[in-house]
Amino acid sequence: MDYALSSLPHIETERLHLRPLRLSDAEAFRTMTDEPAILGAVHFLVRPFELANAEKLIVGDDDGRDCFWGAWSRGDPTLLGTVGTHLSGAAIIDSQSVKSAEKGGRGSTRTASMPAKRSRERSAMCWSTPRA
């Protein structure tokens, strides 16, 4: 493997900041994820979704192949949503995004798979760009 997903650069736009979740984000991640619509849509989540579950997902297998990214509005510490990414083989990044119901997302989820580029910067741009 050329890199760990968590080593990809943070992504910032005029409105959003995306970065890998840290253990210090676990409570916000737990709160956002412990919504009925999200628990019902994501097959691997347990009910109730507790702090230890959030911490385990953030740490993953510690092999660099899994990474949960958080999305925040610039200047607002409230977690808006997450994107869980998994490196499948050497060339595909699978992702599932979850948007907080509290922030107007109705607990929505979306999945996608896309090719990873060799450059870390290009990989971040590739998987973070919405597909038509």
Sequence and secondary structure as in RCSB ss.txt:
>XXXX:A:sequence
MDYALSSLPHIETERLHLRPLRLSDAEAFRTMTDEPAILGAVHFLVRPFELANAEKLIVGDDDGRDCFWGAWSRG
DPTLLGTVGTHLSGAAIIDSQSVKSAEKGGRGSTRTASMPAKRSRERSAMCWSTPRA
>XXXX:A:secstr
    GGGS  EE SSEEEEE  GGGHHHHHHHH SHHHHHH TT  SS  HHHHHHHHHTTSSSSEEEEEEEETT
  SEEEEEEEEEETTTEEEEEEEE TTTTSTT EEEEEEE  SSHHHHHHHHHS   
